[in-house]
Amino acid sequence: MTQLELSSIQLGGTGLVGSRIGIGTWAIGGGWGPQPEARSLAALLIDTAALYGNGRAEHLIAQAFKERGSRVTTITKIYPQHYHWAPSPGTPITEIYPTTHIRTQVEASLRRLATDCLDAVLFQTWCPSWSEEMEWYETMRDLQRAGKIRAFGISVSDHRPEEANGVIAAGRVDLIEAPYSLLDQRAATRLFPLAQSYHVSIIARTPLASGALTGRWYAGMKFHRQDWRKRVFRGELLQQTLQRVARIQSLIDPTQPLAQLALRFCLSHPAVTTVIPGVRSAEQVEHNLMARESALLPQETLDKLTQVWQQEMYDGVRTSIGEEVEG
């Protein structure tokens, strides 16, 4: 493969077809500041979740499909019961994902997405001690047999990308969504090798580090009061993030748009099947898709970017909402 652009990609052994560059819908659903519906619809493989705007993102996707008269592969998520985002090892899975909760969430997403069958459903958090649990798996298999879902997998936490490795090794999932970017390369060590050996597709989320890798952040910037980043990226963390982005920019061709390079970096890893940068406008979609026209990054560049991350950025990684906010 000499170019990032492909007509389609296969997601694991699911039979689902998608694009190497998809669309994350948290921003258009809500929580990133005001977002007009007309602008969102102009922007719409799609990744969504019931909690993105309390169902708003799923409704918008269904509306876009109706207006265009066609659908594309869409992945949605089941949030944990009682919003327990970081269950401690030993927590019974039935406390977080009881069968009734799983089925209720699937039925609700079916209604909001206006479809009879969901392409893929991901559990929105996981716990390493659940590797041998089977009730959730049998529930998902029952939903498959009933024609409610086509495939399922796990969206791992920001702070422990290897938490689903036991389930991967057991051969129970085809899809894993994980954080991966120039500012957070932990998954490449802890998750990717195992996923490759079991032919599990990796969906890389936050490839632009919640916007930090667009090249538009600056010292003293203020996020909208309704934007979740306002309570996370401030003070020392904002300054650290800006310094790390500047360090990356010092290593690359200044004529290469940073966002496109960030997407190329993710897609250059052989374990990554697709990336899902968040978007809020059609212009952002078009800008992201330009990365498909470029070649994979040279190995020398990849090695340099990885070495700098390992030596200078491995500690204090923070590119999204974070463990304490999840809790």
N, C-alpha and C positions, 0 to 999 in steps of 0.2 A: 504494500500500500504506500503510494508516494504522496497522496493528498488526503486531507481530512474529509473531503466531501465523498459521501457514499449515498447511493439512491435510497438504501435502507439498511438497517442492521437488525439482527435477531437478538431478542432478549433471552439469554440463557436457553433452556430447553422448552420455553413456554410456547413457542410458535408465534409470539407477538412480534410485530414489526414496528420499528421506530426510527427516529433520526438521531444522528450522533450529537446534535445540539437540540435540546428540548426547551421547555418553558416551565419554570417554577412559578407557582401562582400565589404564594403567600402574600406578596406585595399587592397584587390586584384584589386579593380577598379582603385585606385590611390589616392594620397594625403597623403600617409604614407611613402613616400620614394620609391626608385626603387623597382619594383616588376616584375620579369620575368614571362611571360605568362605560360611557361611550369610548373613553380612552382605553379602558381595559379590553373591551370587545374588539377594538381595532388591532390589539396585540395578539390575541389568541390564534413526536412523543411528548404530552403534558403531564406534569406532576402537580397533584393537589392534595387536599386533606379536608376533612369535615370541619376542623377548627379554623381554617383560613377564612376569617370573617364570619365564623359561626355558620358555615354553609354557603356563604355568598360566592366564594370562588367556584364551587361546584355548580351553583345556579348560573353563573356567568358563562361557564364552559358549555353547559347545555344550551344556553341561549345562542351562543356563537355557532354551535353545531347546527341548530335549527335554522338560523339565518343563512348559513352557507350550504345547507342541504347535504352535508357530509360530516363524518367524524374522523378523528385520528386516535391513535392509541393513548389512553389516559390511565394514569396510575393514581390511586387515592389511598388514604390511610385510615386505620382504626386507632383512635386515641385511647390511652389507658384509662381505666375506670378511676373516677375521683381525681383525674389529672395527676396521677402519681408517676412523674416523669423519670425518676431515678430510683427504682426499687432496689433495695439492698439485697445482696446474695442471700438466698434462703427464703425470700418472700415467695409464698405459693403463687403460681401463675394464675390460679383461680381467683385470687384477690384483685388482680390487675386486668386480666382478660377472661372473665367467666364466659361460658358459652352463650348465655343470653345477651351479654354485652356485645360480643362479636357479631352475632346475628342481627341485633338491633342496628348496629352501625352499618353493616352491609346493606340492609334494607333501606336505611335512610339515605345512603349514598346512591343507591339505585334510583330512588325517587328524585333526588336533586339533580342527578346527571341524566335523568329521563331516558333510562336504558333498561333492558331486561337482564343484561349481563355486564359486570364490571371487568375491564381488561385485566387489571391487576390490583391487588390490595396489599398494603404493607402494614405491619404492626409498627406503631410510631415510637415505641421504645422497647427495650428488651433487657433481660437480666441473664448473666452468664450461667447462673445455677438452673436455668430452665432447659438445658440441653436435652435432658432425658424425659421431660414432660411430653405427654402425647395427646392430652385432651384437646388442646388448641389445634393441633395438627389434624386430628380426626374431624374436628368441626370444619376446618377449611376444606378438607377433602370432601366432606358432605356437601358443602356449598358448591364445590366444583361439579360434583355429580348431579346436583340439582340445576346446574346451568346458571347459577348466580354469579360466579366468578370464573375467570379463565386461569389466573395464576396468582401466586401470593409470595410474599417475602418479608423482609425486615428492614426497617429504617433505623440504623443504629444511632446511639447517642453521640453528641459532639465530643464528649470527653473519654469515651471508651469504644473506639471503632472495632475492637476485636471481640465485643461482647457476644456476638452471634456465631463465633467460630465453631462452637460445639454443634450447633444446628447445621452449619454448612458441612461439617465432617460427617454428620449423620445422614446427609443427602436429602434433607427435607425442604430445602428452598432453592429457587432458581434465581432470585433477585435479592441484592443487598444494596440499599442506598446508604451512602456514607459521606461524611465531610472530607473534602480533598481539594487543596488549592496550593498555590505557591507559598501561602502563609501557614498551611496546616498539612504536612505531608506524613502524619503519623500512620494513616491507613496503609500507606505503601509498604510499611514494615510489618505491621501487625495483622493486616487483613488480606491484602491483595495476593500474596503468594498462595495462601490456602484457597481463595476464591478461584484463582487460575487453575489450580490442580483439580478442583471439583467442577470446573466449567460453569461457575456461577457468574452471572453478569453483575458488574458494578455500575451503579448510577451515582455519579459524583455530584453531590450537592454543595452549595455555597462555593462554587469555583471562583467567584469574584469576591469572596470573603465579605459578604454582606454589603458590597459596594466599595470596599476599601481598594480593590484592585481595578476600579474603573479609572483611577488617576485623577479623580475629581475631589477627593477629600483634601482638606487644608487645615492648618493650625487655627484653632479658635472657632471652627465651624460649629453651627448649632443645628440639631435635628428638630423637626417639627414635634410639638408636644405630644402628638398621637403616634409618633414613630418609636417603636420599641428600642431602637438604637440610641435614643436620647439618654436612657438610663444605663446603658452599657458602655458605649464608646464616648468617654469623657475623661478629662483630667489626664492622669498618667497613662491610662490604657490607650486613649486617642493618640497621645504623643508617641507611645511605643509603636503603635500601628503605622503611623506616618513615617517614622524612622525606618521601619522594616520595608515599607513600600519603596521608600527612596533608595534603600540599599539594593533592592531588586532592580529598580530602574537604572542604577549605575552599572549594572552588568549586561544590559541588553541594548540592542539597536534603538536609539532614540526615535527613529522614524516609525517603529512598530508600535501601534496603539497598545497600551498596556492591557486593556481588557481582552483584546484578541490574543495576545501572547499568553495571558493567563489561561484562556480556554484551550489553546494549543498545547500548553504544558500538560494539562489534565488529560487531554485526548491522546497525547504521545505515549502515555503509559499503556502497555498492552493489556492490563487488567481492566481498564476503563472502557465500558461499552458506550456510554453516553454521558453528557453533562447537562445539568438543568439550572442554568443561570436564571435568577429571578428577573422579571421584566415588568415595566409599568407603561410601556408605549410601543407602538409599532416600530418607531425609530430605533429603540433599543434592540428589538428582535432583529431588525435588518443589520444593525452593527454587529451583533453577536454572530449572525450567520456568515458574515464575511470571513470568519476564522476558518470556515470549511474550505475556502479557496486556497488556503496556504498549505505548505508542506508540513509534515511532522517536524518538531524542533530537532536540530542536530543533536546527536548524543553528547557532544562536547558541551553544548549549552545546557542540556538536561543535567549533566553531571555537575556543572558549575552551580546551577540553581539549587540542586539537592545538597551539595556540600555546604553552601552558605547557610541554608536552612538548618542543617544538622549542627553546624558549628556556632551559629549566632542566634537562631530563632526557635530552637527546639523547646526551650523552657518558656513557660508563660504563654502558651498558645491560646488565643481567643479570637475567633472569627465569626461567632454567631451568639445566640442568646445565652449559652453557658449553663454550667451545672447548677450554680446557686440560684439562677433565675428559674431553671426548670423545677428545682425543689420548692 
